Amino acid sequence: MSISFALIIPGRQLPIFSRAGQYSLYVYLVHVFFVVAWKAFILAGFMPTSWMQLLVLFGVAFVMVLVIISPLIFRLLRPLVEIDVKRVQNTKGVKG
């Protein structure tokens, strides 16, 4: 089983997939907001019943991942996802 998994992994880096894998925590944490917006603004009747709707759904998911792993969004979300614990602890000790 482990040999078959190792054969799936490419020997070179694929730019989009490597970046998506590197920032998978961001995708995991932020995709919820996109899903909530999708449910709020897209008609409830849009369910993947046909192949075309399913392809649209996969396309939207792919674009969503591309948006989340873009450098601008990454820089904006970094302070929220990767909290600097030392800085938070230092500000607690300072009386204002």
Backbone atoms as SQL, in Angstrom:
CREATE TABLE atoms (id INTEGER PRIMARY KEY, chain TEXT, resi INTEGER, resn TEXT, atom TEXT, x REAL, y REAL, z REAL);
INSERT INTO atoms VALUES
  (1, 'A', 1, 'MET', 'N', 0.825, -1.194, 0.000),
  (2, 'A', 1, 'MET', 'CA', 0.000, 0.000, 0.000),
  (3, 'A', 1, 'MET', 'C', 0.867, 1.256, 0.000),
  (4, 'A', 2, 'SER', 'N', 1.912, 1.286, 0.826),
  (5, 'A', 2, 'SER', 'CA', 2.766, 2.475, 0.892),
  (6, 'A', 2, 'SER', 'C', 3.550, 2.664, -0.402),
  (7, 'A', 3, 'ILE', 'N', 3.893, 1.582, -1.070),
  (8, 'A', 3, 'ILE', 'CA', 4.613, 1.694, -2.347),
  (9, 'A', 3, 'ILE', 'C', 3.699, 2.303, -3.404),
  (10, 'A', 4, 'SER', 'N', 2.435, 1.905, -3.426),
  (11, 'A', 4, 'SER', 'CA', 1.504, 2.472, -4.404),
  (12, 'A', 4, 'SER', 'C', 1.271, 3.954, -4.140),
  (13, 'A', 5, 'PHE', 'N', 1.249, 4.352, -2.875),
  (14, 'A', 5, 'PHE', 'CA', 1.091, 5.772, -2.558),
  (15, 'A', 5, 'PHE', 'C', 2.323, 6.552, -2.991),
  (16, 'A', 6, 'ALA', 'N', 3.493, 5.984, -2.804),
  (17, 'A', 6, 'ALA', 'CA', 4.733, 6.655, -3.206),
  (18, 'A', 6, 'ALA', 'C', 4.808, 6.801, -4.718),
  (19, 'A', 7, 'LEU', 'N', 4.231, 5.892, -5.455),
  (20, 'A', 7, 'LEU', 'CA', 4.249, 5.989, -6.912),
  (21, 'A', 7, 'LEU', 'C', 3.330, 7.097, -7.427),
  (22, 'A', 8, 'ILE', 'N', 2.332, 7.460, -6.648),
  (23, 'A', 8, 'ILE', 'CA', 1.413, 8.527, -7.043),
  (24, 'A', 8, 'ILE', 'C', 2.086, 9.892, -6.948),
  (25, 'A', 9, 'ILE', 'N', 2.975, 10.074, -5.979),
  (26, 'A', 9, 'ILE', 'CA', 3.632, 11.353, -5.746),
  (27, 'A', 9, 'ILE', 'C', 4.593, 11.642, -6.898),
  (28, 'A', 10, 'PRO', 'N', 4.440, 12.800, -7.544),
  (29, 'A', 10, 'PRO', 'CA', 5.327, 13.099, -8.673),
  (30, 'A', 10, 'PRO', 'C', 6.745, 13.402, -8.195),
  (31, 'A', 11, 'GLY', 'N', 7.708, 13.163, -9.074),
  (32, 'A', 11, 'GLY', 'CA', 9.099, 13.417, -8.744),
  (33, 'A', 11, 'GLY', 'C', 9.465, 14.887, -8.822),
  (34, 'A', 12, 'ARG', 'N', 8.636, 15.685, -9.449),
  (35, 'A', 12, 'ARG', 'CA', 8.890, 17.120, -9.563),
  (36, 'A', 12, 'ARG', 'C', 7.743, 17.883, -8.913),
  (37, 'A', 13, 'GLN', 'N', 7.968, 19.150, -8.682),
  (38, 'A', 13, 'GLN', 'CA', 6.926, 19.951, -8.051),
  (39, 'A', 13, 'GLN', 'C', 5.980, 20.500, -9.114),
  (40, 'A', 14, 'LEU', 'N', 4.706, 20.349, -8.878),
  (41, 'A', 14, 'LEU', 'CA', 3.681, 20.939, -9.728),
  (42, 'A', 14, 'LEU', 'C', 3.243, 22.229, -9.032),
  (43, 'A', 15, 'PRO', 'N', 3.404, 23.386, -9.676),
  (44, 'A', 15, 'PRO', 'CA', 3.249, 24.666, -8.968),
  (45, 'A', 15, 'PRO', 'C', 1.943, 24.840, -8.210),
  (46, 'A', 16, 'ILE', 'N', 0.819, 24.596, -8.839),
  (47, 'A', 16, 'ILE', 'CA', -0.464, 24.838, -8.174),
  (48, 'A', 16, 'ILE', 'C', -0.689, 23.827, -7.062),
  (49, 'A', 17, 'PHE', 'N', -0.435, 22.570, -7.340),
  (50, 'A', 17, 'PHE', 'CA', -0.695, 21.536, -6.342),
  (51, 'A', 17, 'PHE', 'C', 0.297, 21.607, -5.186),
  (52, 'A', 18, 'SER', 'N', 1.544, 21.970, -5.474),
  (53, 'A', 18, 'SER', 'CA', 2.522, 22.100, -4.399),
  (54, 'A', 18, 'SER', 'C', 2.147, 23.246, -3.475),
  (55, 'A', 19, 'ARG', 'N', 1.718, 24.372, -4.046),
  (56, 'A', 19, 'ARG', 'CA', 1.315, 25.531, -3.232),
  (57, 'A', 19, 'ARG', 'C', 0.041, 25.220, -2.453),
  (58, 'A', 20, 'ALA', 'N', -0.894, 24.520, -3.070),
  (59, 'A', 20, 'ALA', 'CA', -2.133, 24.149, -2.373),
  (60, 'A', 20, 'ALA', 'C', -1.834, 23.195, -1.225),
  (61, 'A', 21, 'GLY', 'N', -0.903, 22.299, -1.422),
  (62, 'A', 21, 'GLY', 'CA', -0.520, 21.393, -0.343),
  (63, 'A', 21, 'GLY', 'C', 0.204, 22.114, 0.770),
  (64, 'A', 22, 'GLN', 'N', 1.019, 23.085, 0.405),
  (65, 'A', 22, 'GLN', 'CA', 1.769, 23.847, 1.399),
  (66, 'A', 22, 'GLN', 'C', 0.830, 24.682, 2.260),
  (67, 'A', 23, 'TYR', 'N', -0.212, 25.220, 1.677),
  (68, 'A', 23, 'TYR', 'CA', -1.146, 26.073, 2.409),
  (69, 'A', 23, 'TYR', 'C', -2.487, 25.384, 2.634),
  (70, 'A', 24, 'SER', 'N', -2.479, 24.087, 2.805),
  (71, 'A', 24, 'SER', 'CA', -3.728, 23.351, 2.969),
  (72, 'A', 24, 'SER', 'C', -4.463, 23.737, 4.256),
  (73, 'A', 25, 'LEU', 'N', -3.741, 24.165, 5.287),
  (74, 'A', 25, 'LEU', 'CA', -4.406, 24.610, 6.514),
  (75, 'A', 25, 'LEU', 'C', -5.245, 25.850, 6.243),
  (76, 'A', 26, 'TYR', 'N', -4.729, 26.763, 5.435),
  (77, 'A', 26, 'TYR', 'CA', -5.486, 27.953, 5.074),
  (78, 'A', 26, 'TYR', 'C', -6.750, 27.575, 4.305),
  (79, 'A', 27, 'VAL', 'N', -6.603, 26.663, 3.359),
  (80, 'A', 27, 'VAL', 'CA', -7.769, 26.224, 2.580),
  (81, 'A', 27, 'VAL', 'C', -8.790, 25.571, 3.498),
  (82, 'A', 28, 'TYR', 'N', -8.323, 24.744, 4.417),
  (83, 'A', 28, 'TYR', 'CA', -9.221, 24.040, 5.338),
  (84, 'A', 28, 'TYR', 'C', -9.967, 25.027, 6.231),
  (85, 'A', 29, 'LEU', 'N', -9.293, 26.040, 6.731),
  (86, 'A', 29, 'LEU', 'CA', -9.930, 26.978, 7.662),
  (87, 'A', 29, 'LEU', 'C', -10.805, 28.016, 6.975),
  (88, 'A', 30, 'VAL', 'N', -10.440, 28.434, 5.772),
  (89, 'A', 30, 'VAL', 'CA', -11.136, 29.551, 5.122),
  (90, 'A', 30, 'VAL', 'C', -12.264, 29.094, 4.209),
  (91, 'A', 31, 'HIS', 'N', -12.228, 27.844, 3.739),
  (92, 'A', 31, 'HIS', 'CA', -13.249, 27.412, 2.780),
  (93, 'A', 31, 'HIS', 'C', -14.650, 27.460, 3.382),
  (94, 'A', 32, 'VAL', 'N', -14.746, 27.408, 4.688),
  (95, 'A', 32, 'VAL', 'CA', -16.064, 27.446, 5.349),
  (96, 'A', 32, 'VAL', 'C', -16.792, 28.746, 5.017),
  (97, 'A', 33, 'PHE', 'N', -16.060, 29.855, 4.974),
  (98, 'A', 33, 'PHE', 'CA', -16.694, 31.140, 4.675),
  (99, 'A', 33, 'PHE', 'C', -17.216, 31.176, 3.245),
  (100, 'A', 34, 'PHE', 'N', -16.486, 30.549, 2.323),
  (101, 'A', 34, 'PHE', 'CA', -16.964, 30.468, 0.947),
  (102, 'A', 34, 'PHE', 'C', -18.210, 29.585, 0.848),
  (103, 'A', 35, 'VAL', 'N', -18.242, 28.508, 1.587),
  (104, 'A', 35, 'VAL', 'CA', -19.396, 27.605, 1.560),
  (105, 'A', 35, 'VAL', 'C', -20.626, 28.312, 2.123),
  (106, 'A', 36, 'VAL', 'N', -20.454, 29.052, 3.211),
  (107, 'A', 36, 'VAL', 'CA', -21.576, 29.787, 3.798),
  (108, 'A', 36, 'VAL', 'C', -22.079, 30.852, 2.825),
  (109, 'A', 37, 'ALA', 'N', -21.160, 31.555, 2.164),
  (110, 'A', 37, 'ALA', 'CA', -21.566, 32.552, 1.170),
  (111, 'A', 37, 'ALA', 'C', -22.275, 31.889, -0.003),
  (112, 'A', 38, 'TRP', 'N', -21.793, 30.727, -0.430),
  (113, 'A', 38, 'TRP', 'CA', -22.432, 29.987, -1.523),
  (114, 'A', 38, 'TRP', 'C', -23.865, 29.633, -1.143),
  (115, 'A', 39, 'LYS', 'N', -24.053, 29.124, 0.087),
  (116, 'A', 39, 'LYS', 'CA', -25.394, 28.737, 0.517),
  (117, 'A', 39, 'LYS', 'C', -26.303, 29.946, 0.680),
  (118, 'A', 40, 'ALA', 'N', -25.738, 31.107, 1.019),
  (119, 'A', 40, 'ALA', 'CA', -26.553, 32.302, 1.225),
  (120, 'A', 40, 'ALA', 'C', -26.964, 32.959, -0.095),
  (121, 'A', 41, 'PHE', 'N', -26.085, 32.942, -1.094),
  (122, 'A', 41, 'PHE', 'CA', -26.336, 33.714, -2.304),
  (123, 'A', 41, 'PHE', 'C', -26.719, 32.893, -3.528),
  (124, 'A', 42, 'ILE', 'N', -26.431, 31.608, -3.534),
  (125, 'A', 42, 'ILE', 'CA', -26.796, 30.760, -4.672),
  (126, 'A', 42, 'ILE', 'C', -28.124, 30.083, -4.362),
  (127, 'A', 43, 'LEU', 'N', -28.937, 29.955, -5.360),
  (128, 'A', 43, 'LEU', 'CA', -30.254, 29.364, -5.159),
  (129, 'A', 43, 'LEU', 'C', -30.155, 27.968, -4.566),
  (130, 'A', 44, 'ALA', 'N', -31.077, 27.652, -3.681),
  (131, 'A', 44, 'ALA', 'CA', -31.072, 26.341, -3.031),
  (132, 'A', 44, 'ALA', 'C', -31.373, 25.229, -4.034),
  (133, 'A', 45, 'GLY', 'N', -31.975, 25.574, -5.162),
  (134, 'A', 45, 'GLY', 'CA', -32.299, 24.583, -6.172),
  (135, 'A', 45, 'GLY', 'C', -31.083, 24.098, -6.949),
  (136, 'A', 46, 'PHE', 'N', -29.951, 24.771, -6.777),
  (137, 'A', 46, 'PHE', 'CA', -28.744, 24.350, -7.490),
  (138, 'A', 46, 'PHE', 'C', -28.090, 23.214, -6.726),
  (139, 'A', 47, 'MET', 'N', -28.425, 22.026, -7.103),
  (140, 'A', 47, 'MET', 'CA', -27.809, 20.834, -6.538),
  (141, 'A', 47, 'MET', 'C', -27.228, 20.035, -7.688),
  (142, 'A', 48, 'PRO', 'N', -26.095, 19.399, -7.463),
  (143, 'A', 48, 'PRO', 'CA', -25.454, 18.672, -8.572),
  (144, 'A', 48, 'PRO', 'C', -26.237, 17.433, -8.983),
  (145, 'A', 49, 'THR', 'N', -27.264, 17.649, -9.799),
  (146, 'A', 49, 'THR', 'CA', -28.061, 16.524, -10.283),
  (147, 'A', 49, 'THR', 'C', -27.612, 16.094, -11.678),
  (148, 'A', 50, 'SER', 'N', -27.030, 17.023, -12.415),
  (149, 'A', 50, 'SER', 'CA', -26.554, 16.670, -13.745),
  (150, 'A', 50, 'SER', 'C', -25.029, 16.794, -13.776),
  (151, 'A', 51, 'TRP', 'N', -24.440, 16.244, -14.813),
  (152, 'A', 51, 'TRP', 'CA', -22.986, 16.298, -14.938),
  (153, 'A', 51, 'TRP', 'C', -22.495, 17.721, -15.093),
  (154, 'A', 52, 'MET', 'N', -23.245, 18.558, -15.787),
  (155, 'A', 52, 'MET', 'CA', -22.820, 19.941, -16.003),
  (156, 'A', 52, 'MET', 'C', -22.774, 20.701, -14.669),
  (157, 'A', 53, 'GLN', 'N', -23.790, 20.511, -13.839),
  (158, 'A', 53, 'GLN', 'CA', -23.793, 21.184, -12.543),
  (159, 'A', 53, 'GLN', 'C', -22.669, 20.672, -11.652),
  (160, 'A', 54, 'LEU', 'N', -22.363, 19.390, -11.750),
  (161, 'A', 54, 'LEU', 'CA', -21.269, 18.823, -10.966),
  (162, 'A', 54, 'LEU', 'C', -19.927, 19.385, -11.431),
  (163, 'A', 55, 'LEU', 'N', -19.754, 19.566, -12.734),
  (164, 'A', 55, 'LEU', 'CA', -18.530, 20.181, -13.245),
  (165, 'A', 55, 'LEU', 'C', -18.405, 21.627, -12.793),
  (166, 'A', 56, 'VAL', 'N', -19.519, 22.347, -12.773),
  (167, 'A', 56, 'VAL', 'CA', -19.511, 23.731, -12.279),
  (168, 'A', 56, 'VAL', 'C', -19.114, 23.752, -10.811),
  (169, 'A', 57, 'LEU', 'N', -19.632, 22.826, -10.035),
  (170, 'A', 57, 'LEU', 'CA', -19.301, 22.755, -8.620),
  (171, 'A', 57, 'LEU', 'C', -17.812, 22.476, -8.404),
  (172, 'A', 58, 'PHE', 'N', -17.238, 21.551, -9.176),
  (173, 'A', 58, 'PHE', 'CA', -15.805, 21.280, -9.085),
  (174, 'A', 58, 'PHE', 'C', -14.986, 22.486, -9.543),
  (175, 'A', 59, 'GLY', 'N', -15.455, 23.161, -10.567),
  (176, 'A', 59, 'GLY', 'CA', -14.766, 24.366, -11.042),
  (177, 'A', 59, 'GLY', 'C', -14.768, 25.471, -10.002),
  (178, 'A', 60, 'VAL', 'N', -15.913, 25.661, -9.351),
  (179, 'A', 60, 'VAL', 'CA', -15.999, 26.669, -8.289),
  (180, 'A', 60, 'VAL', 'C', -15.071, 26.296, -7.134),
  (181, 'A', 61, 'ALA', 'N', -15.020, 25.022, -6.786),
  (182, 'A', 61, 'ALA', 'CA', -14.130, 24.585, -5.701),
  (183, 'A', 61, 'ALA', 'C', -12.670, 24.817, -6.076),
  (184, 'A', 62, 'PHE', 'N', -12.291, 24.553, -7.320),
  (185, 'A', 62, 'PHE', 'CA', -10.916, 24.764, -7.763),
  (186, 'A', 62, 'PHE', 'C', -10.560, 26.247, -7.727),
  (187, 'A', 63, 'VAL', 'N', -11.458, 27.094, -8.201),
  (188, 'A', 63, 'VAL', 'CA', -11.221, 28.543, -8.170),
  (189, 'A', 63, 'VAL', 'C', -11.136, 29.028, -6.722),
  (190, 'A', 64, 'MET', 'N', -11.971, 28.470, -5.849),
  (191, 'A', 64, 'MET', 'CA', -11.940, 28.843, -4.438),
  (192, 'A', 64, 'MET', 'C', -10.570, 28.538, -3.835),
  (193, 'A', 65, 'VAL', 'N', -10.010, 27.378, -4.149),
  (194, 'A', 65, 'VAL', 'CA', -8.678, 27.024, -3.642),
  (195, 'A', 65, 'VAL', 'C', -7.637, 27.973, -4.216),
  (196, 'A', 66, 'LEU', 'N', -7.730, 28.302, -5.496),
  (197, 'A', 66, 'LEU', 'CA', -6.776, 29.231, -6.101),
  (198, 'A', 66, 'LEU', 'C', -6.835, 30.609, -5.446),
  (199, 'A', 67, 'VAL', 'N', -8.024, 31.056, -5.105),
  (200, 'A', 67, 'VAL', 'CA', -8.161, 32.356, -4.445),
  (201, 'A', 67, 'VAL', 'C', -7.548, 32.312, -3.048),
  (202, 'A', 68, 'ILE', 'N', -7.812, 31.247, -2.311),
  (203, 'A', 68, 'ILE', 'CA', -7.315, 31.165, -0.930),
  (204, 'A', 68, 'ILE', 'C', -5.796, 31.069, -0.896),
  (205, 'A', 69, 'ILE', 'N', -5.174, 30.380, -1.851),
  (206, 'A', 69, 'ILE', 'CA', -3.714, 30.224, -1.815),
  (207, 'A', 69, 'ILE', 'C', -2.996, 31.344, -2.553),
  (208, 'A', 70, 'SER', 'N', -3.714, 32.345, -3.034),
  (209, 'A', 70, 'SER', 'CA', -3.050, 33.465, -3.702),
  (210, 'A', 70, 'SER', 'C', -2.216, 34.244, -2.682),
  (211, 'A', 71, 'PRO', 'N', -1.126, 34.845, -3.123),
  (212, 'A', 71, 'PRO', 'CA', -0.235, 35.540, -2.180),
  (213, 'A', 71, 'PRO', 'C', -0.914, 36.658, -1.387),
  (214, 'A', 72, 'LEU', 'N', -1.817, 37.403, -2.015),
  (215, 'A', 72, 'LEU', 'CA', -2.488, 38.498, -1.309),
  (216, 'A', 72, 'LEU', 'C', -3.352, 37.982, -0.166),
  (217, 'A', 73, 'ILE', 'N', -4.187, 36.992, -0.446),
  (218, 'A', 73, 'ILE', 'CA', -5.047, 36.420, 0.592),
  (219, 'A', 73, 'ILE', 'C', -4.203, 35.756, 1.669),
  (220, 'A', 74, 'PHE', 'N', -3.110, 35.109, 1.274),
  (221, 'A', 74, 'PHE', 'CA', -2.222, 34.475, 2.241),
  (222, 'A', 74, 'PHE', 'C', -1.652, 35.512, 3.209),
  (223, 'A', 75, 'ARG', 'N', -1.205, 36.647, 2.673),
  (224, 'A', 75, 'ARG', 'CA', -0.647, 37.698, 3.535),
  (225, 'A', 75, 'ARG', 'C', -1.705, 38.295, 4.451),
  (226, 'A', 76, 'LEU', 'N', -2.932, 38.419, 3.960),
  (227, 'A', 76, 'LEU', 'CA', -4.001, 38.975, 4.795),
  (228, 'A', 76, 'LEU', 'C', -4.415, 38.022, 5.913),
  (229, 'A', 77, 'LEU', 'N', -4.410, 36.727, 5.631),
  (230, 'A', 77, 'LEU', 'CA', -4.886, 35.747, 6.611),
  (231, 'A', 77, 'LEU', 'C', -3.806, 35.224, 7.540),
  (232, 'A', 78, 'ARG', 'N', -2.552, 35.466, 7.224),
  (233, 'A', 78, 'ARG', 'CA', -1.470, 34.896, 8.023),
  (234, 'A', 78, 'ARG', 'C', -1.540, 35.275, 9.499),
  (235, 'A', 79, 'PRO', 'N', -1.811, 36.542, 9.869),
  (236, 'A', 79, 'PRO', 'CA', -1.899, 36.856, 11.307),
  (237, 'A', 79, 'PRO', 'C', -3.061, 36.149, 12.009),
  (238, 'A', 80, 'LEU', 'N', -4.102, 35.802, 11.285),
  (239, 'A', 80, 'LEU', 'CA', -5.239, 35.116, 11.896),
  (240, 'A', 80, 'LEU', 'C', -5.005, 33.621, 12.045),
  (241, 'A', 81, 'VAL', 'N', -4.310, 33.024, 11.078),
  (242, 'A', 81, 'VAL', 'CA', -4.096, 31.581, 11.098),
  (243, 'A', 81, 'VAL', 'C', -2.880, 31.220, 11.939),
  (244, 'A', 82, 'GLU', 'N', -1.791, 31.952, 11.741),
  (245, 'A', 82, 'GLU', 'CA', -0.552, 31.663, 12.462),
  (246, 'A', 82, 'GLU', 'C', -0.362, 32.716, 13.548),
  (247, 'A', 83, 'ILE', 'N', -1.003, 32.516, 14.668),
  (248, 'A', 83, 'ILE', 'CA', -0.955, 33.483, 15.763),
  (249, 'A', 83, 'ILE', 'C', 0.411, 33.404, 16.445),
  (250, 'A', 84, 'ASP', 'N', 1.019, 34.565, 16.665),
  (251, 'A', 84, 'ASP', 'CA', 2.300, 34.634, 17.363),
  (252, 'A', 84, 'ASP', 'C', 2.026, 34.604, 18.859),
  (253, 'A', 85, 'VAL', 'N', 2.214, 33.452, 19.470),
  (254, 'A', 85, 'VAL', 'CA', 1.875, 33.252, 20.876),
  (255, 'A', 85, 'VAL', 'C', 2.758, 34.092, 21.787),
  (256, 'A', 86, 'LYS', 'N', 4.044, 34.217, 21.450),
  (257, 'A', 86, 'LYS', 'CA', 4.953, 35.002, 22.285),
  (258, 'A', 86, 'LYS', 'C', 4.532, 36.458, 22.354),
  (259, 'A', 87, 'ARG', 'N', 4.101, 37.007, 21.236),
  (260, 'A', 87, 'ARG', 'CA', 3.672, 38.402, 21.227),
  (261, 'A', 87, 'ARG', 'C', 2.399, 38.574, 22.030),
  (262, 'A', 88, 'VAL', 'N', 1.491, 37.611, 21.968),
  (263, 'A', 88, 'VAL', 'CA', 0.249, 37.685, 22.737),
  (264, 'A', 88, 'VAL', 'C', 0.555, 37.594, 24.222),
  (265, 'A', 89, 'GLN', 'N', 1.471, 36.712, 24.618),
  (266, 'A', 89, 'GLN', 'CA', 1.840, 36.589, 26.011),
  (267, 'A', 89, 'GLN', 'C', 2.525, 37.842, 26.524),
  (268, 'A', 90, 'ASN', 'N', 3.346, 38.494, 25.706),
  (269, 'A', 90, 'ASN', 'CA', 4.027, 39.715, 26.115),
  (270, 'A', 90, 'ASN', 'C', 3.055, 40.873, 26.310),
  (271, 'A', 91, 'THR', 'N', 2.013, 40.934, 25.501),
  (272, 'A', 91, 'THR', 'CA', 1.048, 42.029, 25.647),
  (273, 'A', 91, 'THR', 'C', 0.156, 41.825, 26.861),
  (274, 'A', 92, 'LYS', 'N', 0.002, 40.599, 27.337),
  (275, 'A', 92, 'LYS', 'CA', -0.780, 40.374, 28.540),
  (276, 'A', 92, 'LYS', 'C', -0.065, 40.914, 29.782),
  (277, 'A', 93, 'GLY', 'N', 1.261, 40.830, 29.776),
  (278, 'A', 93, 'GLY', 'CA', 2.044, 41.282, 30.924),
  (279, 'A', 93, 'GLY', 'C', 2.147, 42.802, 31.014),
  (280, 'A', 94, 'VAL', 'N', 1.914, 43.498, 29.905),
  (281, 'A', 94, 'VAL', 'CA', 2.028, 44.951, 29.875),
  (282, 'A', 94, 'VAL', 'C', 0.705, 45.560, 30.304),
  (283, 'A', 95, 'LYS', 'N', 0.775, 46.422, 31.317),
  (284, 'A', 95, 'LYS', 'CA', -0.453, 47.106, 31.777),
  (285, 'A', 95, 'LYS', 'C', -0.583, 48.408, 31.047),
  (286, 'A', 96, 'GLY', 'N', -1.808, 48.668, 30.549),
  (287, 'A', 96, 'GLY', 'CA', -2.012, 49.857, 29.747),
  (288, 'A', 96, 'GLY', 'C', -2.661, 50.898, 30.446);
